[in-house]
Amino acid sequence: MGFSGSTIVATTIDDEVKGKVSFIKMDLEGWDLNALIGAKNHIFNDHPNLAIAVYHKTDHLRKIYEFVINIHNDYNVFLRNYTEGNSETIMYFIPI
């Protein structure tokens, strides 16, 4: 059974959410950086706390860190691994 002919409509946090954002949590199976790009204006304007999965793609640890810090360089950044190995690793960005 396939999904041919199905349509998926996607939007961004910036386009969909009009109010102030204070916290963003993402674990999107490797699409986290794409979603952060779609939240760039809220990250810049609202400076929310962030909890972002960084384990689905090997370069996401570096790329997600650089992306967020290039928007706001005044975050304290923490990593927490919730399992053995490198799966379930979350990067937290807490505004200073």
PDB file of N, CA, C and O in Angstrom:
ATOM      1  N   MET A   1       0.837  -1.167   0.000  1.00  0.00           N
ATOM      2  CA  MET A   1       0.000   0.000   0.000  1.00  0.00           C
ATOM      3  C   MET A   1       0.886   1.236   0.000  1.00  0.00           C
ATOM      4  O   MET A   1       1.671   1.430   0.928  1.00  0.00           O
ATOM      5  N   GLY A   2       0.774   2.060  -1.008  1.00  0.00           N
ATOM      6  CA  GLY A   2       1.606   3.248  -1.122  1.00  0.00           C
ATOM      7  C   GLY A   2       0.825   4.508  -0.840  1.00  0.00           C
ATOM      8  O   GLY A   2      -0.375   4.475  -0.569  1.00  0.00           O
ATOM      9  N   PHE A   3       1.520   5.599  -0.909  1.00  0.00           N
ATOM     10  CA  PHE A   3       0.901   6.886  -0.662  1.00  0.00           C
ATOM     11  C   PHE A   3       0.884   7.735  -1.920  1.00  0.00           C
ATOM     12  O   PHE A   3       0.764   8.957  -1.825  1.00  0.00           O
ATOM     13  N   SER A   4       1.001   7.130  -3.098  1.00  0.00           N
ATOM     14  CA  SER A   4       1.013   7.923  -4.318  1.00  0.00           C
ATOM     15  C   SER A   4      -0.292   8.697  -4.425  1.00  0.00           C
ATOM     16  O   SER A   4      -1.368   8.185  -4.115  1.00  0.00           O
ATOM     17  N   GLY A   5      -0.174   9.917  -4.863  1.00  0.00           N
ATOM     18  CA  GLY A   5      -1.335  10.775  -4.964  1.00  0.00           C
ATOM     19  C   GLY A   5      -1.646  11.532  -3.684  1.00  0.00           C
ATOM     20  O   GLY A   5      -2.542  12.376  -3.669  1.00  0.00           O
ATOM     21  N   SER A   6      -0.922  11.243  -2.612  1.00  0.00           N
ATOM     22  CA  SER A   6      -1.140  11.952  -1.352  1.00  0.00           C
ATOM     23  C   SER A   6      -0.441  13.298  -1.398  1.00  0.00           C
ATOM     24  O   SER A   6       0.593  13.461  -2.046  1.00  0.00           O
ATOM     25  N   THR A   7      -1.016  14.242  -0.710  1.00  0.00           N
ATOM     26  CA  THR A   7      -0.439  15.578  -0.630  1.00  0.00           C
ATOM     27  C   THR A   7      -0.169  15.897   0.827  1.00  0.00           C
ATOM     28  O   THR A   7      -1.017  15.679   1.692  1.00  0.00           O
ATOM     29  N   ILE A   8       1.011  16.413   1.086  1.00  0.00           N
ATOM     30  CA  ILE A   8       1.372  16.854   2.429  1.00  0.00           C
ATOM     31  C   ILE A   8       1.633  18.350   2.368  1.00  0.00           C
ATOM     32  O   ILE A   8       2.445  18.816   1.569  1.00  0.00           O
ATOM     33  N   VAL A   9       0.955  19.080   3.198  1.00  0.00           N
ATOM     34  CA  VAL A   9       1.121  20.520   3.249  1.00  0.00           C
ATOM     35  C   VAL A   9       1.957  20.844   4.480  1.00  0.00           C
ATOM     36  O   VAL A   9       1.639  20.405   5.585  1.00  0.00           O
ATOM     37  N   ALA A  10       3.009  21.600   4.293  1.00  0.00           N
ATOM     38  CA  ALA A  10       3.884  21.981   5.405  1.00  0.00           C
ATOM     39  C   ALA A  10       3.949  23.498   5.493  1.00  0.00           C
ATOM     40  O   ALA A  10       3.757  24.209   4.506  1.00  0.00           O
ATOM     41  N   THR A  11       4.222  23.965   6.685  1.00  0.00           N
ATOM     42  CA  THR A  11       4.392  25.392   6.911  1.00  0.00           C
ATOM     43  C   THR A  11       5.566  25.573   7.865  1.00  0.00           C
ATOM     44  O   THR A  11       6.225  24.599   8.228  1.00  0.00           O
ATOM     45  N   THR A  12       5.828  26.782   8.265  1.00  0.00           N
ATOM     46  CA  THR A  12       6.916  27.048   9.210  1.00  0.00           C
ATOM     47  C   THR A  12       6.349  27.628  10.500  1.00  0.00           C
ATOM     48  O   THR A  12       5.224  28.127  10.530  1.00  0.00           O
ATOM     49  N   ILE A  13       7.132  27.556  11.547  1.00  0.00           N
ATOM     50  CA  ILE A  13       6.729  28.178  12.807  1.00  0.00           C
ATOM     51  C   ILE A  13       6.572  29.678  12.612  1.00  0.00           C
ATOM     52  O   ILE A  13       5.630  30.279  13.130  1.00  0.00           O
ATOM     53  N   ASP A  14       7.488  30.284  11.869  1.00  0.00           N
ATOM     54  CA  ASP A  14       7.398  31.725  11.628  1.00  0.00           C
ATOM     55  C   ASP A  14       6.109  32.100  10.906  1.00  0.00           C
ATOM     56  O   ASP A  14       5.503  33.121  11.233  1.00  0.00           O
ATOM     57  N   ASP A  15       5.680  31.310   9.943  1.00  0.00           N
ATOM     58  CA  ASP A  15       4.454  31.616   9.214  1.00  0.00           C
ATOM     59  C   ASP A  15       3.200  31.281  10.005  1.00  0.00           C
ATOM     60  O   ASP A  15       2.189  31.971   9.868  1.00  0.00           O
ATOM     61  N   GLU A  16       3.238  30.256  10.818  1.00  0.00           N
ATOM     62  CA  GLU A  16       2.041  29.749  11.484  1.00  0.00           C
ATOM     63  C   GLU A  16       1.773  30.396  12.837  1.00  0.00           C
ATOM     64  O   GLU A  16       0.617  30.644  13.182  1.00  0.00           O
ATOM     65  N   VAL A  17       2.820  30.672  13.606  1.00  0.00           N
ATOM     66  CA  VAL A  17       2.656  31.175  14.972  1.00  0.00           C
ATOM     67  C   VAL A  17       2.885  32.685  14.973  1.00  0.00           C
ATOM     68  O   VAL A  17       3.970  33.167  14.646  1.00  0.00           O
ATOM     69  N   LYS A  18       1.838  33.418  15.348  1.00  0.00           N
ATOM     70  CA  LYS A  18       1.930  34.886  15.311  1.00  0.00           C
ATOM     71  C   LYS A  18       2.319  35.486  16.660  1.00  0.00           C
ATOM     72  O   LYS A  18       2.843  36.600  16.704  1.00  0.00           O
ATOM     73  N   GLY A  19       2.077  34.776  17.754  1.00  0.00           N
ATOM     74  CA  GLY A  19       2.419  35.298  19.073  1.00  0.00           C
ATOM     75  C   GLY A  19       3.863  35.021  19.442  1.00  0.00           C
ATOM     76  O   GLY A  19       4.599  34.359  18.710  1.00  0.00           O
ATOM     77  N   LYS A  20       4.248  35.545  20.596  1.00  0.00           N
ATOM     78  CA  LYS A  20       5.606  35.335  21.102  1.00  0.00           C
ATOM     79  C   LYS A  20       5.809  33.865  21.460  1.00  0.00           C
ATOM     80  O   LYS A  20       4.913  33.214  21.998  1.00  0.00           O
ATOM     81  N   VAL A  21       6.985  33.360  21.156  1.00  0.00           N
ATOM     82  CA  VAL A  21       7.353  31.973  21.450  1.00  0.00           C
ATOM     83  C   VAL A  21       8.403  31.994  22.562  1.00  0.00           C
ATOM     84  O   VAL A  21       9.397  32.715  22.473  1.00  0.00           O
ATOM     85  N   SER A  22       8.171  31.188  23.625  1.00  0.00           N
ATOM     86  CA  SER A  22       9.125  31.167  24.739  1.00  0.00           C
ATOM     87  C   SER A  22       9.906  29.862  24.813  1.00  0.00           C
ATOM     88  O   SER A  22      10.941  29.804  25.477  1.00  0.00           O
ATOM     89  N   PHE A  23       9.425  28.797  24.135  1.00  0.00           N
ATOM     90  CA  PHE A  23      10.090  27.499  24.193  1.00  0.00           C
ATOM     91  C   PHE A  23       9.812  26.741  22.903  1.00  0.00           C
ATOM     92  O   PHE A  23       8.670  26.659  22.450  1.00  0.00           O
ATOM     93  N   ILE A  24      10.882  26.183  22.312  1.00  0.00           N
ATOM     94  CA  ILE A  24      10.757  25.334  21.126  1.00  0.00           C
ATOM     95  C   ILE A  24      11.470  24.030  21.422  1.00  0.00           C
ATOM     96  O   ILE A  24      12.643  24.028  21.793  1.00  0.00           O
ATOM     97  N   LYS A  25      10.760  22.917  21.259  1.00  0.00           N
ATOM     98  CA  LYS A  25      11.338  21.582  21.410  1.00  0.00           C
ATOM     99  C   LYS A  25      11.170  20.875  20.080  1.00  0.00           C
ATOM    100  O   LYS A  25      10.085  20.888  19.498  1.00  0.00           O
ATOM    101  N   MET A  26      12.244  20.256  19.594  1.00  0.00           N
ATOM    102  CA  MET A  26      12.195  19.553  18.317  1.00  0.00           C
ATOM    103  C   MET A  26      12.925  18.221  18.402  1.00  0.00           C
ATOM    104  O   MET A  26      14.042  18.139  18.913  1.00  0.00           O
ATOM    105  N   ASP A  27      12.283  17.193  17.898  1.00  0.00           N
ATOM    106  CA  ASP A  27      12.889  15.887  17.653  1.00  0.00           C
ATOM    107  C   ASP A  27      12.199  15.365  16.405  1.00  0.00           C
ATOM    108  O   ASP A  27      11.262  14.570  16.484  1.00  0.00           O
ATOM    109  N   LEU A  28      12.671  15.819  15.257  1.00  0.00           N
ATOM    110  CA  LEU A  28      11.968  15.634  13.987  1.00  0.00           C
ATOM    111  C   LEU A  28      12.659  14.656  13.053  1.00  0.00           C
ATOM    112  O   LEU A  28      12.588  14.798  11.832  1.00  0.00           O
ATOM    113  N   GLU A  29      13.325  13.665  13.626  1.00  0.00           N
ATOM    114  CA  GLU A  29      13.915  12.575  12.842  1.00  0.00           C
ATOM    115  C   GLU A  29      14.816  13.072  11.706  1.00  0.00           C
ATOM    116  O   GLU A  29      14.770  12.557  10.589  1.00  0.00           O
ATOM    117  N   GLY A  30      15.631  14.078  12.011  1.00  0.00           N
ATOM    118  CA  GLY A  30      16.603  14.568  11.042  1.00  0.00           C
ATOM    119  C   GLY A  30      16.191  15.848  10.325  1.00  0.00           C
ATOM    120  O   GLY A  30      16.991  16.424   9.588  1.00  0.00           O
ATOM    121  N   TRP A  31      14.971  16.295  10.525  1.00  0.00           N
ATOM    122  CA  TRP A  31      14.482  17.520   9.879  1.00  0.00           C
ATOM    123  C   TRP A  31      14.569  18.720  10.811  1.00  0.00           C
ATOM    124  O   TRP A  31      14.021  19.781  10.511  1.00  0.00           O
ATOM    125  N   ASP A  32      15.249  18.560  11.930  1.00  0.00           N
ATOM    126  CA  ASP A  32      15.293  19.606  12.947  1.00  0.00           C
ATOM    127  C   ASP A  32      15.909  20.901  12.426  1.00  0.00           C
ATOM    128  O   ASP A  32      15.389  21.982  12.703  1.00  0.00           O
ATOM    129  N   LEU A  33      17.002  20.813  11.680  1.00  0.00           N
ATOM    130  CA  LEU A  33      17.636  22.020  11.152  1.00  0.00           C
ATOM    131  C   LEU A  33      16.704  22.727  10.179  1.00  0.00           C
ATOM    132  O   LEU A  33      16.603  23.954  10.202  1.00  0.00           O
ATOM    133  N   ASN A  34      16.026  21.975   9.329  1.00  0.00           N
ATOM    134  CA  ASN A  34      15.075  22.585   8.397  1.00  0.00           C
ATOM    135  C   ASN A  34      13.987  23.340   9.159  1.00  0.00           C
ATOM    136  O   ASN A  34      13.617  24.454   8.789  1.00  0.00           O
ATOM    137  N   ALA A  35      13.482  22.724  10.222  1.00  0.00           N
ATOM    138  CA  ALA A  35      12.435  23.362  11.016  1.00  0.00           C
ATOM    139  C   ALA A  35      12.967  24.599  11.737  1.00  0.00           C
ATOM    140  O   ALA A  35      12.255  25.596  11.858  1.00  0.00           O
ATOM    141  N   LEU A  36      14.205  24.545  12.215  1.00  0.00           N
ATOM    142  CA  LEU A  36      14.796  25.728  12.852  1.00  0.00           C
ATOM    143  C   LEU A  36      14.924  26.883  11.869  1.00  0.00           C
ATOM    144  O   LEU A  36      14.720  28.040  12.234  1.00  0.00           O
ATOM    145  N   ILE A  37      15.255  26.575  10.642  1.00  0.00           N
ATOM    146  CA  ILE A  37      15.323  27.621   9.611  1.00  0.00           C
ATOM    147  C   ILE A  37      13.956  28.303   9.495  1.00  0.00           C
ATOM    148  O   ILE A  37      13.872  29.518   9.316  1.00  0.00           O
ATOM    149  N   GLY A  38      12.902  27.515   9.597  1.00  0.00           N
ATOM    150  CA  GLY A  38      11.548  28.053   9.553  1.00  0.00           C
ATOM    151  C   GLY A  38      11.103  28.742  10.827  1.00  0.00           C
ATOM    152  O   GLY A  38       9.993  29.272  10.885  1.00  0.00           O
ATOM    153  N   ALA A  39      11.941  28.743  11.842  1.00  0.00           N
ATOM    154  CA  ALA A  39      11.650  29.435  13.099  1.00  0.00           C
ATOM    155  C   ALA A  39      12.659  30.551  13.368  1.00  0.00           C
ATOM    156  O   ALA A  39      12.712  31.099  14.469  1.00  0.00           O
ATOM    157  N   LYS A  40      13.442  30.875  12.373  1.00  0.00           N
ATOM    158  CA  LYS A  40      14.547  31.834  12.543  1.00  0.00           C
ATOM    159  C   LYS A  40      14.066  33.185  13.098  1.00  0.00           C
ATOM    160  O   LYS A  40      14.708  33.753  13.981  1.00  0.00           O
ATOM    161  N   ASN A  41      12.952  33.693  12.590  1.00  0.00           N
ATOM    162  CA  ASN A  41      12.474  34.998  13.063  1.00  0.00           C
ATOM    163  C   ASN A  41      12.040  34.947  14.526  1.00  0.00           C
ATOM    164  O   ASN A  41      12.297  35.884  15.282  1.00  0.00           O
ATOM    165  N   HIS A  42      11.386  33.860  14.928  1.00  0.00           N
ATOM    166  CA  HIS A  42      11.002  33.733  16.338  1.00  0.00           C
ATOM    167  C   HIS A  42      12.238  33.586  17.224  1.00  0.00           C
ATOM    168  O   HIS A  42      12.283  34.145  18.320  1.00  0.00           O
ATOM    169  N   ILE A  43      13.227  32.849  16.767  1.00  0.00           N
ATOM    170  CA  ILE A  43      14.458  32.716  17.558  1.00  0.00           C
ATOM    171  C   ILE A  43      15.124  34.082  17.717  1.00  0.00           C
ATOM    172  O   ILE A  43      15.581  34.435  18.804  1.00  0.00           O
ATOM    173  N   PHE A  44      15.173  34.838  16.634  1.00  0.00           N
ATOM    174  CA  PHE A  44      15.803  36.166  16.680  1.00  0.00           C
ATOM    175  C   PHE A  44      14.998  37.136  17.545  1.00  0.00           C
ATOM    176  O   PHE A  44      15.560  37.811  18.408  1.00  0.00           O
ATOM    177  N   ASN A  45      13.702  37.207  17.321  1.00  0.00           N
ATOM    178  CA  ASN A  45      12.869  38.214  17.990  1.00  0.00           C
ATOM    179  C   ASN A  45      12.476  37.836  19.412  1.00  0.00           C
ATOM    180  O   ASN A  45      12.425  38.700  20.287  1.00  0.00           O
ATOM    181  N   ASP A  46      12.196  36.551  19.657  1.00  0.00           N
ATOM    182  CA  ASP A  46      11.659  36.130  20.945  1.00  0.00           C
ATOM    183  C   ASP A  46      12.702  35.536  21.886  1.00  0.00           C
ATOM    184  O   ASP A  46      12.495  35.484  23.098  1.00  0.00           O
ATOM    185  N   HIS A  47      13.829  35.088  21.321  1.00  0.00           N
ATOM    186  CA  HIS A  47      14.928  34.519  22.113  1.00  0.00           C
ATOM    187  C   HIS A  47      14.436  33.413  23.044  1.00  0.00           C
ATOM    188  O   HIS A  47      14.671  33.469  24.251  1.00  0.00           O
ATOM    189  N   PRO A  48      13.749  32.401  22.488  1.00  0.00           N
ATOM    190  CA  PRO A  48      13.164  31.354  23.335  1.00  0.00           C
ATOM    191  C   PRO A  48      14.193  30.346  23.836  1.00  0.00           C
ATOM    192  O   PRO A  48      15.297  30.249  23.300  1.00  0.00           O
ATOM    193  N   ASN A  49      13.817  29.598  24.869  1.00  0.00           N
ATOM    194  CA  ASN A  49      14.558  28.401  25.257  1.00  0.00           C
ATOM    195  C   ASN A  49      14.368  27.382  24.138  1.00  0.00           C
ATOM    196  O   ASN A  49      13.293  27.298  23.545  1.00  0.00           O
ATOM    197  N   LEU A  50      15.412  26.610  23.853  1.00  0.00           N
ATOM    198  CA  LEU A  50      15.345  25.600  22.797  1.00  0.00           C
ATOM    199  C   LEU A  50      15.827  24.258  23.321  1.00  0.00           C
ATOM    200  O   LEU A  50      16.786  24.193  24.091  1.00  0.00           O
ATOM    201  N   ALA A  51      15.165  23.195  22.906  1.00  0.00           N
ATOM    202  CA  ALA A  51      15.593  21.818  23.184  1.00  0.00           C
ATOM    203  C   ALA A  51      15.506  21.086  21.850  1.00  0.00           C
ATOM    204  O   ALA A  51      14.415  20.756  21.383  1.00  0.00           O
ATOM    205  N   ILE A  52      16.666  20.835  21.237  1.00  0.00           N
ATOM    206  CA  ILE A  52      16.699  20.344  19.864  1.00  0.00           C
ATOM    207  C   ILE A  52      17.476  19.032  19.787  1.00  0.00           C
ATOM    208  O   ILE A  52      18.598  18.938  20.283  1.00  0.00           O
ATOM    209  N   ALA A  53      16.874  18.025  19.163  1.00  0.00           N
ATOM    210  CA  ALA A  53      17.562  16.748  18.944  1.00  0.00           C
ATOM    211  C   ALA A  53      18.705  16.958  17.957  1.00  0.00           C
ATOM    212  O   ALA A  53      18.535  17.597  16.919  1.00  0.00           O
ATOM    213  N   VAL A  54      19.876  16.411  18.295  1.00  0.00           N
ATOM    214  CA  VAL A  54      21.059  16.596  17.441  1.00  0.00           C
ATOM    215  C   VAL A  54      21.705  15.269  17.068  1.00  0.00           C
ATOM    216  O   VAL A  54      22.892  15.241  16.741  1.00  0.00           O
ATOM    217  N   TYR A  55      20.960  14.174  17.107  1.00  0.00           N
ATOM    218  CA  TYR A  55      21.561  12.858  16.913  1.00  0.00           C
ATOM    219  C   TYR A  55      21.131  12.148  15.634  1.00  0.00           C
ATOM    220  O   TYR A  55      21.657  11.075  15.338  1.00  0.00           O
ATOM    221  N   HIS A  56      20.225  12.686  14.888  1.00  0.00           N
ATOM    222  CA  HIS A  56      19.736  11.973  13.704  1.00  0.00           C
ATOM    223  C   HIS A  56      20.720  12.027  12.532  1.00  0.00           C
ATOM    224  O   HIS A  56      20.788  11.086  11.740  1.00  0.00           O
ATOM    225  N   LYS A  57      21.467  13.101  12.418  1.00  0.00           N
ATOM    226  CA  LYS A  57      22.470  13.254  11.362  1.00  0.00           C
ATOM    227  C   LYS A  57      23.794  13.632  12.018  1.00  0.00           C
ATOM    228  O   LYS A  57      23.827  14.434  12.952  1.00  0.00           O
ATOM    229  N   THR A  58      24.881  13.050  11.523  1.00  0.00           N
ATOM    230  CA  THR A  58      26.172  13.218  12.192  1.00  0.00           C
ATOM    231  C   THR A  58      26.629  14.672  12.255  1.00  0.00           C
ATOM    232  O   THR A  58      27.333  15.046  13.193  1.00  0.00           O
ATOM    233  N   ASP A  59      26.254  15.493  11.297  1.00  0.00           N
ATOM    234  CA  ASP A  59      26.713  16.881  11.299  1.00  0.00           C
ATOM    235  C   ASP A  59      25.760  17.828  12.029  1.00  0.00           C
ATOM    236  O   ASP A  59      26.040  19.024  12.117  1.00  0.00           O
ATOM    237  N   HIS A  60      24.655  17.329  12.548  1.00  0.00           N
ATOM    238  CA  HIS A  60      23.698  18.221  13.196  1.00  0.00           C
ATOM    239  C   HIS A  60      24.196  18.800  14.513  1.00  0.00           C
ATOM    240  O   HIS A  60      23.806  19.911  14.874  1.00  0.00           O
ATOM    241  N   LEU A  61      25.029  18.095  15.228  1.00  0.00           N
ATOM    242  CA  LEU A  61      25.583  18.639  16.463  1.00  0.00           C
ATOM    243  C   LEU A  61      26.247  19.987  16.180  1.00  0.00           C
ATOM    244  O   LEU A  61      26.009  20.970  16.882  1.00  0.00           O
ATOM    245  N   ARG A  62      27.071  20.016  15.155  1.00  0.00           N
ATOM    246  CA  ARG A  62      27.777  21.253  14.785  1.00  0.00           C
ATOM    247  C   ARG A  62      26.853  22.233  14.072  1.00  0.00           C
ATOM    248  O   ARG A  62      26.833  23.415  14.417  1.00  0.00           O
ATOM    249  N   LYS A  63      26.089  21.770  13.086  1.00  0.00           N
ATOM    250  CA  LYS A  63      25.279  22.677  12.263  1.00  0.00           C
ATOM    251  C   LYS A  63      24.164  23.360  13.061  1.00  0.00           C
ATOM    252  O   LYS A  63      23.911  24.551  12.879  1.00  0.00           O
ATOM    253  N   ILE A  64      23.510  22.620  13.928  1.00  0.00           N
ATOM    254  CA  ILE A  64      22.440  23.224  14.724  1.00  0.00           C
ATOM    255  C   ILE A  64      23.021  24.229  15.706  1.00  0.00           C
ATOM    256  O   ILE A  64      22.465  25.312  15.886  1.00  0.00           O
ATOM    257  N   TYR A  65      24.142  23.878  16.346  1.00  0.00           N
ATOM    258  CA  TYR A  65      24.811  24.822  17.239  1.00  0.00           C
ATOM    259  C   TYR A  65      25.157  26.114  16.491  1.00  0.00           C
ATOM    260  O   TYR A  65      24.821  27.207  16.946  1.00  0.00           O
ATOM    261  N   GLU A  66      25.824  25.986  15.352  1.00  0.00           N
ATOM    262  CA  GLU A  66      26.236  27.164  14.592  1.00  0.00           C
ATOM    263  C   GLU A  66      25.043  27.983  14.115  1.00  0.00           C
ATOM    264  O   GLU A  66      25.084  29.213  14.149  1.00  0.00           O
ATOM    265  N   PHE A  67      23.983  27.315  13.673  1.00  0.00           N
ATOM    266  CA  PHE A  67      22.809  28.031  13.180  1.00  0.00           C
ATOM    267  C   PHE A  67      22.209  28.903  14.279  1.00  0.00           C
ATOM    268  O   PHE A  67      21.955  30.089  14.066  1.00  0.00           O
ATOM    269  N   VAL A  68      21.988  28.322  15.438  1.00  0.00           N
ATOM    270  CA  VAL A  68      21.349  29.072  16.528  1.00  0.00           C
ATOM    271  C   VAL A  68      22.267  30.169  17.047  1.00  0.00           C
ATOM    272  O   VAL A  68      21.820  31.297  17.254  1.00  0.00           O
ATOM    273  N   ILE A  69      23.536  29.861  17.258  1.00  0.00           N
ATOM    274  CA  ILE A  69      24.476  30.856  17.800  1.00  0.00           C
ATOM    275  C   ILE A  69      24.685  32.015  16.818  1.00  0.00           C
ATOM    276  O   ILE A  69      24.950  33.138  17.245  1.00  0.00           O
ATOM    277  N   ASN A  70      24.571  31.761  15.530  1.00  0.00           N
ATOM    278  CA  ASN A  70      24.669  32.844  14.553  1.00  0.00           C
ATOM    279  C   ASN A  70      23.456  33.765  14.585  1.00  0.00           C
ATOM    280  O   ASN A  70      23.536  34.906  14.128  1.00  0.00           O
ATOM    281  N   ILE A  71      22.341  33.291  15.114  1.00  0.00           N
ATOM    282  CA  ILE A  71      21.161  34.145  15.292  1.00  0.00           C
ATOM    283  C   ILE A  71      21.282  34.927  16.592  1.00  0.00           C
ATOM    284  O   ILE A  71      21.066  36.138  16.619  1.00  0.00           O
ATOM    285  N   HIS A  72      21.628  34.229  17.668  1.00  0.00           N
ATOM    286  CA  HIS A  72      21.804  34.829  19.002  1.00  0.00           C
ATOM    287  C   HIS A  72      23.024  34.174  19.633  1.00  0.00           C
ATOM    288  O   HIS A  72      23.023  32.966  19.874  1.00  0.00           O
ATOM    289  N   ASN A  73      24.058  34.952  19.902  1.00  0.00           N
ATOM    290  CA  ASN A  73      25.257  34.360  20.504  1.00  0.00           C
ATOM    291  C   ASN A  73      25.237  34.448  22.028  1.00  0.00           C
ATOM    292  O   ASN A  73      26.251  34.207  22.683  1.00  0.00           O
ATOM    293  N   ASP A  74      24.093  34.789  22.580  1.00  0.00           N
ATOM    294  CA  ASP A  74      23.989  34.902  24.035  1.00  0.00           C
ATOM    295  C   ASP A  74      23.083  33.817  24.620  1.00  0.00           C
ATOM    296  O   ASP A  74      22.148  34.096  25.370  1.00  0.00           O
ATOM    297  N   TYR A  75      23.392  32.578  24.253  1.00  0.00           N
ATOM    298  CA  TYR A  75      22.755  31.403  24.831  1.00  0.00           C
ATOM    299  C   TYR A  75      23.795  30.615  25.629  1.00  0.00           C
ATOM    300  O   TYR A  75      24.946  30.498  25.209  1.00  0.00           O
ATOM    301  N   ASN A  76      23.396  30.086  26.757  1.00  0.00           N
ATOM    302  CA  ASN A  76      24.156  29.018  27.392  1.00  0.00           C
ATOM    303  C   ASN A  76      23.733  27.740  26.688  1.00  0.00           C
ATOM    304  O   ASN A  76      22.544  27.519  26.463  1.00  0.00           O
ATOM    305  N   VAL A  77      24.690  26.903  26.342  1.00  0.00           N
ATOM    306  CA  VAL A  77      24.386  25.691  25.575  1.00  0.00           C
ATOM    307  C   VAL A  77      24.796  24.469  26.390  1.00  0.00           C
ATOM    308  O   VAL A  77      25.894  24.407  26.943  1.00  0.00           O
ATOM    309  N   PHE A  78      23.890  23.504  26.450  1.00  0.00           N
ATOM    310  CA  PHE A  78      24.111  22.262  27.186  1.00  0.00           C
ATOM    311  C   PHE A  78      23.731  21.081  26.317  1.00  0.00           C
ATOM    312  O   PHE A  78      22.830  21.181  25.484  1.00  0.00           O
ATOM    313  N   LEU A  79      24.414  19.965  26.508  1.00  0.00           N
ATOM    314  CA  LEU A  79      24.065  18.705  25.841  1.00  0.00           C
ATOM    315  C   LEU A  79      23.638  17.715  26.908  1.00  0.00           C
ATOM    316  O   LEU A  79      24.226  17.650  27.988  1.00  0.00           O
ATOM    317  N   ARG A  80      22.612  16.948  26.591  1.00  0.00           N
ATOM    318  CA  ARG A  80      22.218  15.867  27.484  1.00  0.00           C
ATOM    319  C   ARG A  80      21.908  14.645  26.640  1.00  0.00           C
ATOM    320  O   ARG A  80      21.119  14.702  25.698  1.00  0.00           O
ATOM    321  N   ASN A  81      22.543  13.543  26.996  1.00  0.00           N
ATOM    322  CA  ASN A  81      22.320  12.267  26.317  1.00  0.00           C
ATOM    323  C   ASN A  81      21.439  11.425  27.230  1.00  0.00           C
ATOM    324  O   ASN A  81      21.762  11.215  28.399  1.00  0.00           O
ATOM    325  N   TYR A  82      20.325  10.947  26.687  1.00  0.00           N
ATOM    326  CA  TYR A  82      19.349  10.229  27.495  1.00  0.00           C
ATOM    327  C   TYR A  82      19.457   8.710  27.394  1.00  0.00           C
ATOM    328  O   TYR A  82      18.688   7.997  28.039  1.00  0.00           O
ATOM    329  N   THR A  83      20.400   8.200  26.594  1.00  0.00           N
ATOM    330  CA  THR A  83      20.600   6.752  26.472  1.00  0.00           C
ATOM    331  C   THR A  83      22.088   6.470  26.359  1.00  0.00           C
ATOM    332  O   THR A  83      22.891   7.398  26.259  1.00  0.00           O
ATOM    333  N   GLU A  84      22.465   5.191  26.375  1.00  0.00           N
ATOM    334  CA  GLU A  84      23.852   4.831  26.086  1.00  0.00           C
ATOM    335  C   GLU A  84      24.089   5.057  24.599  1.00  0.00           C
ATOM    336  O   GLU A  84      23.166   4.931  23.794  1.00  0.00           O
ATOM    337  N   GLY A  85      25.314   5.386  24.237  1.00  0.00           N
ATOM    338  CA  GLY A  85      25.625   5.680  22.842  1.00  0.00           C
ATOM    339  C   GLY A  85      25.284   7.122  22.521  1.00  0.00           C
ATOM    340  O   GLY A  85      25.217   7.969  23.412  1.00  0.00           O
ATOM    341  N   ASN A  86      25.071   7.396  21.244  1.00  0.00           N
ATOM    342  CA  ASN A  86      24.834   8.787  20.854  1.00  0.00           C
ATOM    343  C   ASN A  86      23.387   9.084  20.494  1.00  0.00           C
ATOM    344  O   ASN A  86      23.074  10.206  20.096  1.00  0.00           O
ATOM    345  N   SER A  87      22.496   8.102  20.626  1.00  0.00           N
ATOM    346  CA  SER A  87      21.099   8.393  20.321  1.00  0.00           C
ATOM    347  C   SER A  87      20.446   9.140  21.475  1.00  0.00           C
ATOM    348  O   SER A  87      20.889   9.065  22.621  1.00  0.00           O
ATOM    349  N   GLU A  88      19.399   9.852  21.148  1.00  0.00           N
ATOM    350  CA  GLU A  88      18.646  10.631  22.133  1.00  0.00           C
ATOM    351  C   GLU A  88      19.485  11.725  22.786  1.00  0.00           C
ATOM    352  O   GLU A  88      19.382  11.952  23.991  1.00  0.00           O
ATOM    353  N   THR A  89      20.306  12.396  22.003  1.00  0.00           N
ATOM    354  CA  THR A  89      21.090  13.521  22.502  1.00  0.00           C
ATOM    355  C   THR A  89      20.360  14.816  22.163  1.00  0.00           C
ATOM    356  O   THR A  89      20.012  15.066  21.009  1.00  0.00           O
ATOM    357  N   ILE A  90      20.138  15.624  23.175  1.00  0.00           N
ATOM    358  CA  ILE A  90      19.404  16.887  23.027  1.00  0.00           C
ATOM    359  C   ILE A  90      20.339  18.034  23.356  1.00  0.00           C
ATOM    360  O   ILE A  90      21.064  17.987  24.349  1.00  0.00           O
ATOM    361  N   MET A  91      20.324  19.072  22.516  1.00  0.00           N
ATOM    362  CA  MET A  91      21.082  20.297  22.764  1.00  0.00           C
ATOM    363  C   MET A  91      20.100  21.349  23.272  1.00  0.00           C
ATOM    364  O   MET A  91      19.087  21.648  22.640  1.00  0.00           O
ATOM    365  N   TYR A  92      20.437  21.895  24.432  1.00  0.00           N
ATOM    366  CA  TYR A  92      19.603  22.921  25.047  1.00  0.00           C
ATOM    367  C   TYR A  92      20.267  24.275  24.875  1.00  0.00           C
ATOM    368  O   TYR A  92      21.472  24.421  25.082  1.00  0.00           O
ATOM    369  N   PHE A  93      19.471  25.260  24.496  1.00  0.00           N
ATOM    370  CA  PHE A  93      19.917  26.646  24.373  1.00  0.00           C
ATOM    371  C   PHE A  93      19.082  27.445  25.373  1.00  0.00           C
ATOM    372  O   PHE A  93      17.863  27.549  25.236  1.00  0.00           O
ATOM    373  N   ILE A  94      19.754  28.008  26.382  1.00  0.00           N
ATOM    374  CA  ILE A  94      19.081  28.758  27.430  1.00  0.00           C
ATOM    375  C   ILE A  94      19.571  30.208  27.347  1.00  0.00           C
ATOM    376  O   ILE A  94      20.769  30.459  27.480  1.00  0.00           O
ATOM    377  N   PRO A  95      18.668  31.157  27.131  1.00  0.00           N
ATOM    378  CA  PRO A  95      19.118  32.545  27.044  1.00  0.00           C
ATOM    379  C   PRO A  95      19.845  32.996  28.304  1.00  0.00           C
ATOM    380  O   PRO A  95      19.444  32.672  29.422  1.00  0.00           O
ATOM    381  N   ILE A  96      20.909  33.742  28.104  1.00  0.00           N
ATOM    382  CA  ILE A  96      21.684  34.277  29.240  1.00  0.00           C
ATOM    383  C   ILE A  96      20.934  35.459  29.825  1.00  0.00           C
ATOM    384  O   ILE A  96      21.397  36.067  30.791  1.00  0.00           O
TER     385      ILE A  96
END
